[in-house]
Amino acid sequence: MTTLYIPSPSEGVWHIGLFPLRAYALCIIAGIIAAVWLAEKRWARRGGEPGRIQDIALWAVPFGIVGGRLYHVITDPELYFGAGGRPIEALYIWNGGLGIWGAITLGALGAWIGARRAGAPFGEVAAVLAPAIPLAQAIGRWGNWWNQELFGRPTQLPWGLQISPDKRPEGYESFATFHPTFLYESLWDLGVVGLVLWIEARFKITGGRLFAIYVMGYTAGRGWIEYLRIDTVNHVLGLRLNMWTSVIAFAAAAAYFALATRRPKASSTALEAAAADPVQ
């Protein structure tokens, strides 16, 4: 065992009377708060009415949480409905298991509904959320550290993550330190935040195209991080399902970006038109 390593928390739940306070939930909540704060700041700089993003978040956040859990359960049903599984635990989101792609898909639907109800241009909403979502992801990923989950292969690197014996998966019981994939993704997400903000300022890209840059940036990192992980997951053609999802999402975002960039200004979509005008 290496002499240098990142320790894992001894526990991630504290009981205040009968109420369990879970670190995983706190990380998710902190990420949401940070994302709404950043998006509100960006919305205000565009001349938007204060509080509008918070109103939209009231729709987007619940939709995103439901979508994230659905994606996790649908892609790993044997964890809950297989032999020895407990279907009721599919509802236990505090134990971890929120798939980002389900969260983004249903979260986007919730944001669209919220934007429609608030009378806000959805293109501008997508633009202000483009760096805010990876910020939320960067903070939320620390919930995996508290739960000692979703770590990578064994490693002797000095930043290896020490995992408790009872948390080590079958076949890896003799290893003590593993790649801290939660940390890799958290740092990558912060890099995506910076990338989106830099591209927005440097090239004046906004609307749906800016959101597409976030998707491409995130999926580029998620691919190699997913390759390191050893948690149980379904495979398709020899690759982890989440790797295929990342490839497809990257391709779709790149195609959208290319098509939207080539579209003549005169025939631009409502997303691009909203980005060109002051927010009402």
VEXFIDREN-702132 format. One record per residue (C-alpha): residue in one letter; z, y, x. Coordinates in Angstrom, 2 decimals. Each point is the difference from the previous one (the first is absolute). Layout:
<pts>
> a / Z / Y / X
...
</pts>
This chain:
<pts>
> m / 0.00 / 0.00 / 0.00
> t / -0.89 / 3.47 / 1.24
> t / 2.89 / 2.26 / 0.99
> l / -1.56 / 2.98 / -1.81
> y / -0.77 / -0.13 / -3.71
> i / 0.22 / 1.88 / -3.28
> p / 3.01 / -1.23 / -1.98
> s / -0.24 / -0.76 / -3.69
> p / 2.62 / 1.21 / -2.49
> s / 2.71 / -2.51 / -0.78
> e / -0.28 / 0.82 / -3.69
> g / -2.22 / 2.08 / -2.26
> v / 2.13 / 0.13 / -3.14
> w / 3.23 / 1.90 / -0.58
> h / 2.04 / -0.43 / -3.14
> i / 1.51 / 3.05 / -1.63
> g / 2.16 / -1.56 / -2.65
> l / -2.33 / -2.21 / -2.02
> f / -3.07 / 1.96 / 1.10
> p / -2.04 / -1.40 / 2.93
> l / -1.53 / 2.71 / 2.18
> r / -3.03 / -1.49 / 1.74
> a / -1.50 / 1.45 / 3.17
> y / -3.47 / -1.22 / -0.99
> a / 0.11 / 2.04 / -3.20
> l / 1.35 / 3.03 / 1.86
> c / -2.94 / -0.13 / 2.43
> i / -2.51 / -0.18 / -2.86
> i / 1.70 / 2.89 / -1.80
> a / 0.14 / 2.08 / 3.20
> g / -3.71 / -0.62 / 0.54
> i / -0.84 / 1.09 / -3.54
> i / 2.08 / 3.16 / 0.35
> a / -1.68 / 0.89 / 3.30
> a / -3.46 / -0.61 / -1.46
> v / 0.65 / 2.17 / -3.06
> w / 1.45 / 2.75 / 2.21
> l / -3.05 / 0.05 / 2.29
> a / -2.45 / -0.19 / -2.89
> e / 1.77 / 2.87 / -1.80
> k / -0.22 / 2.14 / 3.15
> r / -3.70 / -0.73 / 0.32
> w / -0.57 / 0.64 / -3.70
> a / 1.75 / 3.39 / 0.20
> r / -2.14 / 1.03 / 2.99
> r / -3.05 / -0.59 / -2.19
> g / 1.39 / 2.36 / -2.61
> g / 1.21 / -2.74 / -2.31
> e / 2.83 / 0.42 / -2.48
> p / 3.37 / -1.09 / 1.46
> g / 1.34 / -3.26 / -1.35
> r / -3.40 / -1.36 / -1.02
> i / 0.07 / -2.83 / 2.57
> q / 3.48 / -1.01 / -1.13
> d / -1.32 / -0.29 / -3.54
> i / -2.85 / -2.20 / 1.21
> a / 2.41 / -2.09 / 2.08
> l / 1.91 / -0.89 / -3.16
> w / -3.10 / -2.00 / -0.95
> a / -1.24 / -1.08 / 3.41
> v / 3.27 / -1.39 / 1.41
> p / 0.87 / -2.47 / -2.81
> f / -3.63 / -1.14 / -0.18
> g / -0.02 / -0.43 / 3.77
> i / 3.19 / -2.06 / 0.07
> v / -1.26 / -2.29 / -2.78
> g / -3.38 / -0.32 / 1.70
> g / 1.57 / -0.75 / 3.37
> r / 2.15 / -2.75 / -1.45
> l / -2.87 / -1.49 / -2.01
> y / -2.19 / -0.18 / 3.10
> h / 2.76 / -1.76 / 1.92
> v / 0.70 / -2.53 / -2.75
> i / -3.67 / -0.68 / -0.77
> t / -0.92 / -0.56 / 3.66
> d / 3.09 / -2.14 / 0.73
> p / 0.76 / -1.71 / -3.32
> e / 1.39 / -3.14 / 1.63
> l / 3.03 / 1.99 / 1.17
> y / 1.12 / 0.30 / -3.62
> f / -1.90 / -2.55 / -2.08
> g / -0.45 / -2.87 / 2.45
> a / 2.24 / -2.98 / 0.60
> g / 3.58 / 1.23 / 0.30
> g / -1.02 / 3.54 / -0.89
> r / 1.95 / 2.23 / -2.38
> p / -2.35 / 2.05 / -2.24
> i / 2.72 / 2.52 / -0.80
> e / 0.01 / 1.06 / 3.66
> a / -3.48 / 1.43 / -0.48
> l / 1.86 / 2.96 / -1.49
> y / 2.36 / 0.40 / 2.99
> i / -1.82 / 2.83 / 1.76
> w / 3.16 / 0.87 / 1.95
> n / -0.51 / -3.18 / 2.04
> g / -3.26 / 1.39 / 1.35
> g / -3.57 / -0.72 / -0.99
> l / -2.06 / 3.05 / -0.96
> g / -3.70 / -0.37 / 0.80
> i / -1.47 / 3.34 / 1.06
> w / -3.39 / -0.69 / -1.56
> g / 1.45 / -0.65 / -3.41
> a / 2.18 / 3.08 / 0.40
> i / -2.97 / 2.21 / 0.89
> t / -2.22 / -1.41 / -2.76
> l / 2.43 / 0.37 / -2.89
> g / 1.59 / 3.06 / 1.64
> a / -3.42 / 1.68 / -0.03
> l / -0.35 / -0.83 / -3.67
> g / 3.40 / 1.51 / -0.67
> a / -0.93 / 3.09 / 2.04
> w / -3.23 / 0.35 / -1.95
> i / 1.89 / -0.16 / -3.30
> g / 2.56 / 2.48 / 1.29
> a / -2.70 / 2.35 / 1.28
> r / -1.83 / -0.14 / -3.33
> r / 3.18 / 0.79 / -1.90
> a / 0.85 / 2.83 / 2.39
> g / -3.54 / 1.41 / -0.01
> a / -0.29 / -0.39 / 3.78
> p / -3.32 / -0.83 / 1.76
> f / 0.33 / -3.60 / 1.14
> g / -2.02 / 0.71 / 3.14
> e / 2.57 / 2.53 / 1.13
> v / 2.80 / -2.41 / -0.84
> a / -1.66 / -2.67 / 2.16
> a / -0.36 / 2.49 / 2.85
> v / 3.64 / 1.08 / 0.03
> l / 1.14 / -3.63 / -0.20
> a / -2.23 / -1.18 / 2.87
> p / 2.61 / 0.69 / 2.74
> a / 2.99 / -0.34 / -2.33
> i / -0.52 / -3.67 / -0.83
> p / 0.00 / -1.22 / 3.64
> l / 3.13 / 2.11 / 0.56
> a / 1.67 / -1.93 / -2.82
> q / -1.22 / -3.27 / 1.51
> a / 1.34 / 0.93 / 3.44
> i / 3.48 / 0.51 / -1.44
> g / -0.11 / -2.87 / -2.47
> r / -0.91 / -2.54 / 2.68
> w / 3.51 / 0.34 / 1.43
> g / 1.17 / -1.93 / -3.04
> n / -1.52 / -3.08 / 1.66
> w / 2.22 / 0.62 / 3.02
> w / 3.09 / 0.02 / -2.19
> n / -1.12 / -3.19 / -1.76
> q / -1.07 / -1.71 / 3.26
> e / -3.39 / -0.91 / -1.49
> l / -3.73 / 0.22 / 0.69
> f / 0.43 / -0.07 / 3.78
> g / -2.59 / -1.26 / 2.45
> r / -0.37 / -2.77 / 2.54
> p / 2.66 / -0.74 / 2.61
> t / -0.06 / 2.36 / 2.97
> q / 2.00 / 0.67 / 3.15
> l / -1.01 / 3.67 / 0.11
> p / 2.93 / 2.41 / 0.37
> w / -0.65 / 1.36 / -3.49
> g / 0.13 / -3.45 / -1.58
> l / 1.96 / -0.14 / -3.24
> q / 3.04 / -2.26 / -0.06
> i / 0.03 / -2.14 / -3.15
> s / 3.05 / -1.84 / -1.31
> p / -0.26 / -3.82 / 0.16
> d / 0.07 / -0.34 / -3.79
> k / -2.96 / 2.41 / -0.32
> r / -2.31 / -1.78 / 2.44
> p / -2.84 / -1.92 / -1.70
> e / -0.47 / -3.73 / 0.35
> g / -1.41 / -0.89 / 3.39
> y / 1.38 / 3.12 / 1.67
> e / 3.69 / -0.85 / 0.00
> s / 0.18 / -0.09 / 3.81
> f / -1.30 / 3.57 / 0.39
> a / 2.28 / 3.02 / -0.23
> t / -2.26 / 3.06 / 0.34
> f / -3.23 / 0.77 / -1.85
> h / -2.61 / 2.74 / -0.19
> p / 1.47 / 2.86 / -2.11
> t / -3.04 / 0.35 / -2.23
> f / 1.95 / 2.31 / -2.32
> l / 0.30 / 2.43 / 2.92
> y / -3.64 / -0.38 / 1.01
> e / -1.13 / 0.82 / -3.52
> s / 2.47 / 2.86 / -0.39
> l / -1.28 / 1.65 / 3.18
> w / -3.61 / -0.69 / -0.97
> d / 0.57 / 1.60 / -3.40
> l / 1.41 / 3.13 / 1.64
> g / -3.14 / 0.07 / 2.14
> v / -2.11 / -0.19 / -3.17
> v / 1.93 / 2.97 / -1.40
> g / -0.90 / 1.99 / 3.10
> l / -3.61 / -1.21 / -0.07
> v / -0.52 / 1.02 / -3.63
> l / 1.53 / 3.44 / 0.57
> w / -2.08 / 0.55 / 3.14
> i / -3.29 / -1.04 / -1.62
> e / 0.76 / 2.15 / -3.03
> a / 0.62 / 3.06 / 2.19
> r / -2.80 / -0.66 / 2.50
> f / -2.82 / -1.03 / -2.32
> k / 1.14 / 1.54 / -3.32
> i / -0.23 / -3.35 / -1.75
> t / 1.89 / -0.34 / -3.25
> g / -0.12 / -1.69 / -3.40
> g / -0.79 / -3.70 / -0.25
> r / -1.49 / -0.03 / 3.49
> l / 3.33 / 0.94 / 1.55
> f / 1.69 / -2.81 / -1.92
> a / -2.69 / -2.36 / 1.30
> i / 0.92 / 1.00 / 3.55
> y / 3.59 / -0.99 / -0.71
> v / -1.13 / -3.40 / -1.30
> m / -2.22 / -0.61 / 3.03
> g / 2.69 / 1.11 / 2.41
> y / 2.68 / -2.14 / -1.57
> t / -2.10 / -3.15 / -0.37
> a / -1.18 / 0.21 / 3.61
> g / 3.61 / -0.37 / 1.09
> r / 1.08 / -2.42 / -2.70
> g / -2.64 / -2.47 / 1.19
> w / 1.42 / -0.54 / 3.50
> i / 3.60 / 0.26 / -1.19
> e / -0.67 / -2.67 / -2.62
> y / -1.39 / -2.21 / 2.77
> l / 3.43 / 0.03 / 1.71
> r / 2.05 / -0.92 / -3.07
> i / 1.25 / -3.55 / -0.55
> d / 1.45 / 0.24 / -3.50
> t / -1.32 / -2.49 / -2.52
> v / -3.13 / 1.25 / -1.74
> n / -3.17 / -1.39 / -1.53
> h / -3.09 / -0.30 / 2.20
> v / -3.69 / 0.31 / -0.87
> l / -2.57 / -1.38 / 2.44
> g / 2.66 / -0.17 / 2.69
> l / 1.18 / 3.61 / -0.34
> r / 3.07 / 1.37 / -1.72
> l / -0.77 / 1.36 / -3.45
> n / 1.28 / 3.46 / 0.92
> m / -2.43 / 0.13 / 2.91
> w / -2.90 / -0.61 / -2.40
> t / 1.39 / 2.66 / -2.32
> s / 0.14 / 2.44 / 2.91
> v / -3.59 / -0.76 / 1.01
> i / -1.26 / 0.47 / -3.56
> a / 2.00 / 3.19 / -0.52
> f / -1.25 / 1.44 / 3.31
> a / -3.62 / -0.79 / -0.89
> a / 0.36 / 1.49 / -3.48
> a / 1.60 / 3.19 / 1.34
> a / -2.65 / 0.34 / 2.70
> a / -2.79 / -0.48 / -2.55
> y / 1.52 / 2.60 / -2.31
> f / 0.44 / 2.46 / 2.86
> a / -3.62 / -0.44 / 1.12
> l / -1.41 / 0.36 / -3.50
> a / 2.18 / 3.00 / -0.84
> t / -0.95 / 1.69 / 3.27
> r / -3.72 / -0.47 / -0.63
> r / 0.20 / 1.22 / -3.59
> p / -1.61 / 3.45 / -0.39
> k / 2.40 / 2.80 / -0.77
> a / -1.82 / 0.82 / -3.20
> s / 0.66 / -3.45 / -1.41
> s / 3.50 / -0.54 / 1.36
> t / 2.53 / -1.86 / -2.10
> a / 2.96 / 1.57 / -1.73
> l / 2.15 / -1.05 / 2.98
> e / -2.03 / 2.07 / 2.46
> a / -0.41 / 2.89 / -2.44
> a / 3.75 / 0.15 / -0.57
> a / 0.58 / 0.06 / 3.76
> a / -2.32 / 2.99 / 0.38
> d / 1.73 / 2.18 / -2.60
> p / 3.53 / 1.39 / -0.15
> v / 2.46 / -2.20 / -1.84
> q / 0.57 / 1.21 / -3.53
</pts>
